[in-house]
Structures are given as C-alpha cells and as structure tokens.
Amino acid sequence: MAQASQDQGAVGVADPDEDSPNMIAYRKIEDIITRLQDETEGVPVRTVKSFLSKIPSVVTGSDIVQWMMKNLIIDDPAEAIHIGSLIAAQGYIFPISDHVLTLKDDGTLYRFQAPYFWPSNCWEPENTDYAIYLCKRTMQNKTRLELADYEAENLARLQRAFARKWEFIFMQAEAQVKIDRKKDKTERKILDSQERAFWDVHRPVPGCVNTTEMDIRKCRRLKNPQRVKKSVYGVVDDTQTQSPVHTPSLQNNKGTREDVEKEILFLNTQLDRHCMKMSKVAETKDPSQQRVKKWGFSLDEALKDPVGREQFLKFLESEFSSENLLFWLAVQDLKCRPLQEVPARAQEIWQEFLAEGAPSAINLDSHSYERTSQNLKDPGRYSFEDAQDHIYKLMKSDSYPRFLRSNAYQDLLLAKKKVRLNLKSLSAAYTGKFLPGHFPLKEYFTPI
C-alpha cells in the first residue's frame, strides 16, 4: 500500500532532481521569462486603462511575439507563437480574461505568473486545496471571480466527495477571504488572476491539454516494455498489453498484417484513454440561465460561447442578414488554419464575401476594402483584419442589440428563470429544503 502511494505521488510531482527532463525544460523557460521581465531589455509592462477601471501589470500578446522574434532569433511568427503557447501552457504567462492558456499575436492582455506558482517548485495541489479555492471564489461578489460552468460542476462534485469535512473547507476558505480583504485592491486583483492561472494549469478547462497529467518518466517505460506485465485495461496476454512494434518475436522479424492491426488497436486505445472529454455543460444545447445572461454582457461573450454563436446566427438567418457573422467566423477560422492552407482559404473568403457579385456580399467601407484587397496580394492569416474589425463594429452597434431585444433571446432567458423558480418551489414543497444552488451560500456549504 505504501509502495502504491509512493508511486502515485511520483506521477504527479515534478522530479526535484535538477538533471531531470522536466526541470531542464523549466529552467530554460524560466530563463526566457527572466529576460522577458527585464526592466531595460524586456517587454514593457504597463497599466491599461479601461472603462471605469485600470488593469495593472499587463503586456500584450503581440509584444511578447515581437520580443521573441527579436531576442530568440526566430524568423517565423508562427514559431514564436508556438513557443509562447508552450510557455503559457506551463503557466508562466497567462491571459487575464481567459481560462485557455495560449498565446495570441494580437492585443490580448497577458500577465506574468508569480515565481511561487511556477511548476519548478515541485508541488502538486490536492483536491482539498482546489475545493477551498472554488469555495473562496463563491464568497466574493465580483464578476471577475464568478465560477465558469465547468468550475461549478467541479465544486458540486468536490462537495459530494468531501461532505464530511466540508465545514472545515468552508472555514478555511472564509479565513482566506478575510486575509485577502486586508490587501491592497491592485495587489489583490493581480494575486487573484495568478491563483486562477495556477489552477488553470493543474485543473484545466475540459478539452485543454493537462500538462501536469503525465510525467515524462511514464514515457521511459517504452524503452523496456517487457517490464510491463499487466495491462491497465485488464489482464490480457502479453501481445495485447504491449505494442507489437516493441515486442520481440523469435519466429518473425517482419511484422504481419495481424501485428499491424494490433498496433493500430493499441495506439487507438492509448489515444482514447488520454483524450479529455468536454464537460456536459459545454456539450449541452440547453444553456443555463447564467450562460444566457452572459450573452447579454457583450458581443464578445455571445461569440465566445458556441451555443451563443448558434443562437445569434439563427436570429440573423431569420432576418436574412447572416452574412456579416458568417464572414467574421470564416476569418476566425482562417487564423487557425495551417499555413499551407491559408492562401487558398483566403481566396475562397474573398470570392464568397467581397468579390464582385459575391453570393454573400458584405457591406465594407472603401478604406477597409482597399486595405483588404492590398493584403490579399500576399495572403496571410491576418489579411482580413481591417474588414473583420469593421464588420464586428457593425454587428456590435446594429444586429447584436436587436438580438438582445428579440423574442428568441428573451424567451430563452425567461424560460430559464421560470424553470429555476419551479424547481425552487418544488424543492421547498416536497423536502422543506432548497435544492443546491437555490439557498443562502453559508447554508449550502455547511454540512447538515
């Protein structure tokens, strides 16, 4: 038993040995981060003013990409973005308004992670730590600290798992909130974002790669596959537990058709095992009330949510004015395409939306049209940037407000409120208590 727990601990925690592959990679990343943060030769860190607030200690994604190209001797912007995304996936830099840790070559704001939260510090948080963190977030009445759908699911699951010690978890969260309130407002805002980024690394968004899930030592087992005597999928014969490529055969040195089929089956099983499923909340076509409300905050919120985009598109199709959104989505898709596909796809977008007699023609001002046509002489991922910005502003000022006033959106919002009220009344009538999520916070987190 002790041996099992020892092995389990070795999987999640980074190797403290300075010569381990993990630590070598971390030191290289930290060297780049130190240079990025240099006061004279690094990226300029500044405070950005937004409407009625200030965002302290941030840098833009484009600044980071340009710095990498200049100081790391990189010619291709795609390579710089790739390296930056790998660094972000480890949590050393993170976007301040997104749970997905990737680097974008635009005006997205990023912040540097505090050294205390660096993965090289060799500690793996427990589920109780995560429960305290989520519980603490629910106690603070701030929009930026509101739980995402997958975090609310995780909180409910953790409450069921730690039902007997939930009072202790609640008290710990309460104590941490009291300490945080004594801190300076700016410092508290920065620390909150850094703590959120730390958990985005260790408990990532469903569908994102978990960089802490597999230790590199697991990969070393392939060097000596004969040591594995039992399959993780059940006790089967030796030829099924290992890849036929690595299994020595005394009879045949050349792989047969059967060996190749076994190899494909083995690799597919391994792939299925490590693929992360999207959360049920993300997959559902029936969004929660909180999710529907978010669409009304801004056009960005509506477009970020797949269901929000779908509802907005349906509304525009009902008004025979969907070409603007379709163009915007096509340009977003272009930015994610492999480089070799970009020129052909850019021409397709031009022919569909901007060429003379285009089937889904959009209304552009002359300046944006001229800039876009010039950019297409050497097509790239950002050739349609001016046109996309113009269309975004049109949707924001015209079609988006009409969508919020439409019967489709209002019915969806009212339907969610009605369902919630019905559940609340039924719960009180039949049990004398409220369902989770419908009663005061302290009662919810205190075990009965």
C-alpha positions as CSV (number, residue, x, y, z in Angstrom):
1,M,0.0,0.0,0.0
2,A,2.8,2.3,0.9
3,Q,4.6,1.4,-2.3
4,A,1.5,2.2,-4.3
5,S,1.0,5.6,-2.7
6,Q,4.7,6.3,-3.3
7,D,4.4,5.5,-7.0
8,Q,1.2,7.6,-7.2
9,G,3.0,10.6,-5.7
10,A,5.8,10.2,-8.2
11,V,3.4,10.6,-11.1
12,G,2.0,14.0,-10.3
13,V,5.0,15.8,-8.8
14,A,7.9,17.2,-10.8
15,D,11.2,15.5,-10.3
16,P,13.2,17.5,-7.8
17,D,16.5,16.4,-9.4
18,E,18.0,19.3,-11.3
19,D,19.0,17.0,-14.1
20,S,15.5,15.6,-14.8
21,P,14.0,16.3,-18.2
22,N,11.2,18.3,-16.5
23,M,13.5,20.5,-14.6
24,I,15.8,21.1,-17.6
25,A,12.8,22.4,-19.6
26,Y,11.5,24.5,-16.7
27,R,14.9,26.2,-16.3
28,K,15.1,27.0,-20.0
29,I,11.6,28.5,-19.8
30,E,12.4,30.5,-16.6
31,D,15.5,31.9,-18.3
32,I,13.3,33.2,-21.2
33,I,10.7,34.6,-18.6
34,T,13.5,36.4,-16.7
35,R,14.7,38.0,-19.9
36,L,11.1,38.9,-20.8
37,Q,10.7,40.7,-17.4
38,D,13.9,42.6,-17.6
39,E,13.3,46.3,-17.0
40,T,15.5,47.6,-19.8
41,E,15.5,44.9,-22.5
42,G,12.3,43.0,-21.7
43,V,8.7,43.5,-22.7
44,P,7.1,46.8,-21.4
45,V,4.8,46.0,-18.5
46,R,2.1,48.7,-18.1
47,T,-1.2,49.6,-16.6
48,V,-4.0,49.7,-19.2
49,K,-7.0,52.0,-18.6
50,S,-10.4,50.6,-19.4
51,F,-13.9,51.9,-18.8
52,L,-14.2,52.9,-15.1
53,S,-11.2,50.7,-14.1
54,K,-7.5,50.1,-14.6
55,I,-5.8,46.8,-15.5
56,P,-2.4,46.7,-13.7
57,S,0.8,44.9,-14.8
58,V,-0.1,43.6,-18.2
59,V,1.6,43.1,-21.6
60,T,0.1,42.4,-25.0
61,G,0.4,39.1,-26.9
62,S,1.9,40.9,-29.9
63,D,4.6,42.5,-27.7
64,I,5.6,39.1,-26.5
65,V,5.7,37.6,-30.0
66,Q,7.8,40.5,-31.3
67,W,10.2,40.3,-28.4
68,M,10.7,36.5,-29.0
69,M,11.3,37.0,-32.7
70,K,13.9,39.7,-32.0
71,N,15.7,38.2,-29.0
72,L,15.4,34.4,-29.6
73,I,16.3,34.8,-33.3
74,I,13.1,33.5,-34.7
75,D,12.1,34.4,-38.3
76,D,8.6,32.9,-38.5
77,P,5.9,34.5,-36.3
78,A,4.1,31.1,-36.2
79,E,7.1,29.6,-34.5
80,A,7.2,32.4,-31.9
81,I,3.5,31.9,-31.2
82,H,4.1,28.2,-30.8
83,I,6.9,28.6,-28.3
84,G,4.9,31.2,-26.4
85,S,1.9,28.9,-26.3
86,L,4.1,26.1,-24.9
87,I,5.4,28.5,-22.2
88,A,1.8,29.6,-21.4
89,A,0.6,26.0,-21.2
90,Q,3.0,25.6,-18.3
91,G,1.5,28.6,-16.6
92,Y,4.5,31.1,-16.8
93,I,2.4,33.6,-18.7
94,F,-1.4,33.7,-18.9
95,P,-4.3,35.7,-20.4
96,I,-6.1,37.8,-17.8
97,S,-9.6,37.2,-19.3
98,D,-9.5,33.6,-20.5
99,H,-9.0,30.1,-18.9
100,V,-7.4,28.7,-22.1
101,L,-3.6,29.1,-21.7
102,T,-2.4,30.0,-25.2
103,L,-0.5,32.9,-26.8
104,K,-2.2,35.1,-29.4
105,D,-0.4,37.6,-31.7
106,D,-2.9,40.4,-31.0
107,G,-3.9,42.9,-28.4
108,T,-4.9,40.3,-25.8
109,L,-3.6,41.2,-22.4
110,Y,-1.3,38.8,-20.5
111,R,0.3,38.8,-17.1
112,F,3.4,37.0,-15.7
113,Q,3.0,34.3,-13.1
114,A,4.5,34.8,-9.7
115,P,7.6,32.5,-9.1
116,Y,5.7,30.9,-6.1
117,F,3.3,29.3,-8.6
118,W,6.0,28.1,-11.1
119,P,5.9,24.3,-11.7
120,S,9.6,24.1,-10.9
121,N,8.7,24.5,-7.2
122,C,7.8,20.8,-7.3
123,W,4.4,20.6,-5.6
124,E,1.1,19.1,-6.7
125,P,-2.0,20.6,-5.1
126,E,-4.6,18.3,-3.5
127,N,-8.3,18.3,-4.3
128,T,-9.0,19.9,-0.9
129,D,-6.9,22.9,-2.0
130,Y,-9.0,23.1,-5.1
131,A,-12.2,22.9,-3.1
132,I,-11.0,25.7,-0.8
133,Y,-10.1,27.9,-3.8
134,L,-13.5,27.4,-5.5
135,C,-15.4,27.9,-2.3
136,K,-13.4,31.1,-1.7
137,R,-14.4,32.3,-5.2
138,T,-18.1,31.9,-4.5
139,M,-17.9,34.0,-1.3
140,Q,-16.6,37.1,-3.2
141,N,-19.3,39.0,-5.0
142,K,-17.3,40.1,-8.0
143,T,-18.0,39.4,-11.7
144,R,-14.3,38.5,-12.5
145,L,-14.4,35.8,-9.8
146,E,-17.6,34.2,-10.9
147,L,-17.3,30.4,-11.5
148,A,-17.3,29.1,-15.0
149,D,-19.7,26.2,-15.8
150,Y,-17.0,23.5,-15.5
151,E,-15.8,25.0,-12.2
152,A,-19.3,24.9,-10.8
153,E,-19.5,21.3,-11.8
154,N,-16.2,20.6,-10.1
155,L,-17.3,22.3,-7.0
156,A,-20.5,20.3,-6.7
157,R,-18.5,17.1,-7.3
158,L,-16.0,18.0,-4.6
159,Q,-18.7,18.9,-2.1
160,R,-20.1,15.4,-2.5
161,A,-16.7,13.8,-2.2
162,F,-15.8,15.8,0.9
163,A,-19.2,16.0,2.6
164,R,-17.8,15.0,6.0
165,K,-15.1,17.6,6.0
166,W,-16.9,20.4,4.1
167,E,-17.3,22.6,7.2
168,F,-13.5,22.6,7.7
169,I,-13.1,23.5,3.9
170,F,-15.6,26.3,4.3
171,M,-13.9,27.7,7.4
172,Q,-10.5,27.7,5.6
173,A,-12.0,29.5,2.6
174,E,-13.6,32.0,4.9
175,A,-10.3,32.7,6.7
176,Q,-8.5,33.2,3.4
177,V,-11.2,35.7,2.2
178,K,-10.7,37.7,5.4
179,I,-7.0,37.9,4.8
180,D,-7.4,38.8,1.1
181,R,-9.7,41.7,2.0
182,K,-6.9,43.4,4.0
183,K,-4.7,43.6,0.9
184,D,-4.4,46.5,-1.4
185,K,-7.0,46.4,-4.2
186,T,-4.5,46.3,-7.1
187,E,-2.4,43.7,-5.3
188,R,-5.5,41.6,-4.7
189,K,-6.5,41.8,-8.3
190,I,-3.1,40.6,-9.5
191,L,-3.0,37.8,-7.0
192,D,-6.5,36.6,-7.9
193,S,-5.5,36.3,-11.5
194,Q,-2.3,34.5,-10.7
195,E,-4.1,32.0,-8.5
196,R,-6.7,31.4,-11.2
197,A,-3.9,30.8,-13.8
198,F,-2.3,28.3,-11.4
199,W,-5.5,26.2,-11.2
200,D,-6.0,26.6,-15.0
201,V,-2.7,24.6,-15.3
202,H,-3.5,22.0,-12.6
203,R,-7.2,21.7,-13.2
204,P,-7.6,22.8,-16.9
205,V,-10.7,23.6,-18.9
206,P,-12.3,20.5,-20.3
207,G,-10.8,19.9,-23.8
208,C,-7.5,21.5,-23.0
209,V,-4.2,19.6,-22.5
210,N,-3.3,18.9,-18.9
211,T,0.5,19.5,-18.9
212,T,0.7,18.0,-15.3
213,E,-1.2,14.8,-16.0
214,M,1.6,12.7,-17.4
215,D,5.1,12.6,-16.1
216,I,7.9,12.1,-18.6
217,R,9.0,9.0,-16.7
218,K,5.9,7.2,-18.0
219,C,7.3,7.6,-21.5
220,R,10.6,6.0,-20.4
221,R,8.7,2.7,-19.9
222,L,8.7,2.3,-23.7
223,K,12.4,1.7,-23.6
224,N,11.8,-1.5,-21.7
225,P,8.3,-2.7,-22.5
226,Q,9.0,-6.2,-21.1
227,R,8.8,-4.7,-17.6
228,V,5.0,-4.1,-18.0
229,K,3.3,-7.4,-17.1
230,K,-0.3,-6.2,-16.7
231,S,-2.4,-4.0,-19.0
232,V,-4.2,-1.1,-17.4
233,Y,-7.3,-2.2,-19.3
234,G,-7.4,-5.6,-17.7
235,V,-5.3,-8.8,-17.5
236,V,-4.7,-9.9,-21.1
237,D,-1.9,-11.8,-22.8
238,D,1.5,-10.2,-23.3
239,T,1.0,-9.5,-27.0
240,Q,-2.0,-7.2,-26.2
241,T,-0.5,-5.3,-23.4
242,Q,2.4,-4.0,-25.4
243,S,2.9,-2.5,-28.8
244,P,3.8,-5.2,-31.4
245,V,6.5,-2.9,-32.7
246,H,8.4,-3.2,-29.4
247,T,7.6,-6.9,-28.8
248,P,10.4,-9.2,-29.8
249,S,9.4,-12.1,-31.9
250,L,11.6,-15.2,-32.4
251,Q,9.5,-16.5,-35.3
252,N,9.1,-13.5,-37.5
253,N,11.3,-10.4,-37.7
254,K,8.9,-8.8,-40.2
255,G,5.6,-7.5,-38.9
256,T,2.5,-9.3,-40.3
257,R,-0.9,-7.8,-41.1
258,E,-2.2,-9.0,-37.7
259,D,0.7,-7.3,-36.0
260,V,-0.1,-4.0,-37.7
261,E,-3.8,-4.3,-36.8
262,K,-2.8,-4.9,-33.1
263,E,-0.5,-1.9,-33.3
264,I,-3.4,0.3,-34.6
265,L,-5.8,-1.0,-31.9
266,F,-3.2,-0.4,-29.2
267,L,-2.5,3.2,-30.3
268,N,-6.2,4.0,-30.7
269,T,-6.8,2.6,-27.1
270,Q,-4.0,4.8,-25.8
271,L,-5.3,7.8,-27.6
272,D,-8.9,7.3,-26.3
273,R,-7.5,6.9,-22.8
274,H,-5.7,10.2,-22.8
275,C,-8.3,12.3,-24.7
276,M,-10.2,14.6,-22.4
277,K,-14.0,14.8,-22.8
278,M,-15.8,18.1,-22.9
279,S,-17.9,18.8,-19.9
280,K,-21.6,18.1,-20.1
281,V,-22.3,21.8,-19.6
282,A,-20.2,22.7,-22.6
283,E,-21.8,20.0,-24.8
284,T,-25.4,20.7,-23.9
285,K,-27.7,22.6,-26.3
286,D,-29.8,23.7,-23.4
287,P,-27.7,26.5,-21.7
288,S,-28.0,27.6,-18.1
289,Q,-29.5,30.9,-17.1
290,Q,-26.1,32.2,-16.1
291,R,-24.8,31.3,-19.5
292,V,-27.7,33.0,-21.3
293,K,-27.3,36.1,-19.1
294,K,-23.6,36.3,-20.1
295,W,-24.5,36.7,-23.8
296,G,-26.1,40.0,-22.8
297,F,-22.9,41.4,-21.2
298,S,-21.2,42.0,-24.5
299,L,-20.9,40.7,-28.1
300,D,-17.6,39.0,-27.1
301,E,-19.4,36.9,-24.6
302,A,-22.0,35.8,-27.1
303,L,-19.4,34.9,-29.7
304,K,-17.1,33.1,-27.3
305,D,-19.9,30.6,-26.3
306,P,-20.7,28.0,-29.1
307,V,-24.4,27.9,-28.1
308,G,-24.5,31.7,-28.0
309,R,-23.0,31.9,-31.5
310,E,-25.5,29.4,-32.8
311,Q,-28.5,31.3,-31.3
312,F,-27.1,34.6,-32.7
313,L,-26.7,33.0,-36.1
314,K,-30.2,31.6,-36.1
315,F,-31.6,35.1,-35.2
316,L,-29.6,36.7,-38.1
317,E,-30.8,33.9,-40.5
318,S,-34.4,34.7,-39.5
319,E,-33.7,38.3,-40.6
320,F,-31.8,37.3,-43.8
321,S,-28.7,39.1,-42.6
322,S,-26.3,36.3,-41.5
323,E,-23.5,37.2,-44.0
324,N,-21.7,39.5,-41.5
325,L,-21.4,36.8,-38.8
326,L,-20.5,34.1,-41.4
327,F,-17.7,36.4,-42.6
328,W,-16.5,37.0,-39.1
329,L,-16.5,33.3,-38.3
330,A,-14.7,32.5,-41.6
331,V,-11.9,34.9,-40.8
332,Q,-11.6,33.5,-37.2
333,D,-11.3,30.0,-38.8
334,L,-8.6,31.3,-41.2
335,K,-6.5,32.4,-38.3
336,C,-6.4,28.8,-37.0
337,R,-5.6,27.2,-40.4
338,P,-2.2,25.6,-41.2
339,L,0.0,28.0,-43.1
340,Q,-0.1,26.0,-46.3
341,E,-4.0,26.2,-46.4
342,V,-4.1,29.9,-45.7
343,P,-3.7,31.3,-49.3
344,A,-6.4,29.1,-50.8
345,R,-8.8,29.7,-48.0
346,A,-8.2,33.5,-48.1
347,Q,-9.2,33.5,-51.8
348,E,-12.3,31.4,-51.0
349,I,-13.4,34.0,-48.4
350,W,-12.8,36.9,-50.9
351,Q,-14.9,35.2,-53.6
352,E,-17.7,34.4,-51.1
353,F,-18.0,37.7,-49.3
354,L,-16.0,40.5,-51.1
355,A,-15.6,39.8,-54.8
356,E,-17.9,41.5,-57.3
357,G,-21.1,39.5,-57.5
358,A,-20.2,37.5,-54.3
359,P,-23.1,35.2,-53.1
360,S,-22.9,36.5,-49.5
361,A,-21.7,40.1,-50.1
362,I,-20.9,42.2,-47.0
363,N,-21.0,46.0,-46.7
364,L,-17.5,47.4,-46.2
365,D,-16.3,51.0,-46.2
366,S,-13.9,51.9,-49.0
367,H,-10.8,52.2,-46.7
368,S,-11.3,48.7,-45.3
369,Y,-12.0,47.2,-48.8
370,E,-8.9,48.8,-50.2
371,R,-6.6,47.6,-47.4
372,T,-8.0,44.1,-47.6
373,S,-7.5,43.9,-51.4
374,Q,-3.9,45.0,-50.9
375,N,-3.3,42.4,-48.2
376,L,-4.6,39.6,-50.5
377,K,-1.6,40.2,-52.9
378,D,0.4,38.3,-50.2
379,P,-2.4,36.5,-48.3
380,G,-1.8,35.6,-44.6
381,R,-3.9,34.8,-41.5
382,Y,-4.5,38.5,-40.8
383,S,-5.2,39.7,-44.3
384,F,-8.9,40.4,-43.4
385,E,-8.1,42.1,-40.1
386,D,-9.4,45.5,-41.1
387,A,-12.6,44.1,-42.7
388,Q,-13.2,41.9,-39.7
389,D,-12.9,44.8,-37.3
390,H,-15.3,46.9,-39.4
391,I,-17.9,44.0,-39.5
392,Y,-17.5,43.4,-35.8
393,K,-18.3,47.1,-35.1
394,L,-21.4,46.9,-37.4
395,M,-22.7,43.8,-35.6
396,K,-22.0,45.4,-32.2
397,S,-23.9,48.6,-33.0
398,D,-26.8,47.1,-35.0
399,S,-27.6,43.3,-35.1
400,Y,-26.4,42.5,-31.6
401,P,-28.7,45.0,-29.8
402,R,-31.6,43.7,-31.9
403,F,-30.7,40.1,-30.9
404,L,-30.9,41.1,-27.2
405,R,-34.3,42.7,-27.8
406,S,-35.6,39.8,-29.9
407,N,-38.2,37.4,-28.7
408,A,-35.8,34.5,-29.3
409,Y,-33.4,35.7,-26.7
410,Q,-36.0,37.0,-24.2
411,D,-37.9,33.7,-24.4
412,L,-34.8,31.8,-23.7
413,L,-33.9,34.0,-20.7
414,L,-37.5,33.9,-19.3
415,A,-37.7,30.1,-19.8
416,K,-34.6,29.6,-17.7
417,K,-36.0,31.9,-14.9
418,K,-39.3,30.0,-15.0
419,V,-37.6,26.6,-14.7
420,R,-35.4,27.8,-11.9
421,L,-38.4,29.2,-9.9
422,N,-40.4,26.0,-10.4
423,L,-37.5,23.8,-9.2
424,K,-37.2,26.1,-6.2
425,S,-40.8,25.9,-5.2
426,L,-41.0,22.1,-5.8
427,S,-37.9,21.6,-3.6
428,A,-39.4,23.6,-0.8
429,A,-42.8,21.9,-1.1
430,Y,-41.5,18.3,-1.1
431,T,-38.5,18.4,1.2
432,G,-38.8,21.5,3.2
433,K,-35.3,22.5,2.0
434,F,-34.0,24.2,-1.1
435,L,-32.1,22.4,-3.9
436,P,-28.3,23.2,-4.1
437,G,-27.7,26.5,-5.7
438,H,-31.1,28.0,-4.6
439,F,-30.4,28.9,-0.9
440,P,-28.0,31.1,1.0
441,L,-24.3,30.4,0.5
442,K,-23.4,29.6,4.1
443,E,-26.2,27.0,4.4
444,Y,-25.1,25.5,1.1
445,F,-21.5,24.9,2.2
446,T,-22.3,23.8,5.8
447,P,-23.0,20.1,6.1
448,I,-26.4,19.1,7.5
